[in-house]
């Protein structure tokens, strides 16, 4: 595995801002503390009516989820980033605590959408038959 391939598998999200003159500028890079593979595959921003960003949701569909039943490889996570003095991981979303169990290889976070504070997360390999 080459170094560039390794970086792609771990993932990275870049934060850019747009100025009033319509030019884009790099602000900072964001990556989780754990090695959440494919971090940044899906990204959605929750934007207030004034145009400011409330939060950014970043999918990591190959991340391992840890719960009372052990480790679940590639169950997936969504990281919630907030712009409080720089971009920080404020929360991590997983199916833990929902009516749906965490499943190995469900790839939760493959798709992410948000509107008015409602977040919809795709898990294309989730098996509803159990």
N, C-alpha and C positions, 0 to 999 in steps of 0.2 A: 504494500500500500504506500503510495507516495505521500509526501507531506501535504500537497494540495488536496488530494483525495481525502485525507484524514480531516483537514479543516472543513471540507464540505460536509462530511458525515456528522461532525460535531455541531456545526451550524453557528450562525452569527447573524444578527440583525443590525442594520445600520440605521441611525436616526438622522434624517436630513430635514432642513427647514427651508421654507420658501420666503424670500424677502418681498417687500412691496414692489420691487422692480422686476419681479418674476424670475429671479435667479435662485438656483438651489445651492445649498451649502451643507457640507458634512457637519454634523453636530457631535455625535459620539457613536460608539459601537456598544451593543448590548448582548451579553451572553449569560446564561444561567450559571450558578456556582457548580451544579452537578453536570455531568456529561449527558445532556439531553440531546440525543442524536436527532438530526434533521430539524433542529430548532430554526424556526423561520420559514418552514415550508408554507404555512398559511399565516397571514397577518391581517388584522382588522383594527381599525381605529374607531373609538367611540368619541365623536366630536360634539361639543355643545353647540347651541344655536349661535353663539358669538364666534364660532370657528376655532375656539381653543380645544385642545385635546384633553379629555377626561382620563382616558386609559387606552392602551394599545394591547391587544390580545395576540399572542404569538404561539402558534401551534408547534408542538414537538412530538409528532406521531410515533416516533420510535423510542421514546423515553420509557424507562422502567418505572413502574408504580409500585411502591411499597405499602402494604397494608397488613392487617392482623393475620392474614392468611399467607403472607410471604411476599416474594417478589413476582411481579408480572411483567416479563419482558415485552417491549413494544406495545404495551397497553396504551401509552400516550398520555400527554399532558398539554394543557394550555397555560402559558404564563401570562399573568396580568401585570403589565408595566405601567407605572404612573410617573408623571413628570414632576416630582416633588424634589426640587434641588438637584436635578439630573434624573435620568431614567433608572428606576429601581423596580425589582420584582416585588410587587405588593401582595400577590397571592398566586396560587397554583390551582388550576381546576383539573379535576379528574372525576370519573364516575363514582368515586367512593362516597358513600352516604346518600346516594340516589336510589331509586327503585331498581336500578340496573347494576349488576355486579361488575367488578373490574375483570376484564378478560385479557389473557395473553394475546398479543398480536392483533388487537382490535384497532389499533392506530387512531385512537382518539386524538383529535387535533389536526387531522389531515386537511380539513376545511374549517374555516372560522368566519362567522359573519356577526355583526353587531349593529343594532339600531335602537336608539333611545334607551340604552342600558340593558337591552335584552340580547343575550349572547346565544348563538346557535353554533354547535360544534359537531362536525362530522366524524364518524368512526366507521369507515366503510367495511371493516372486517368484523364488526360486532355480530355475534351469533345470538339472535333472539330466541332460538330454540334451546340454547344453553349447552 
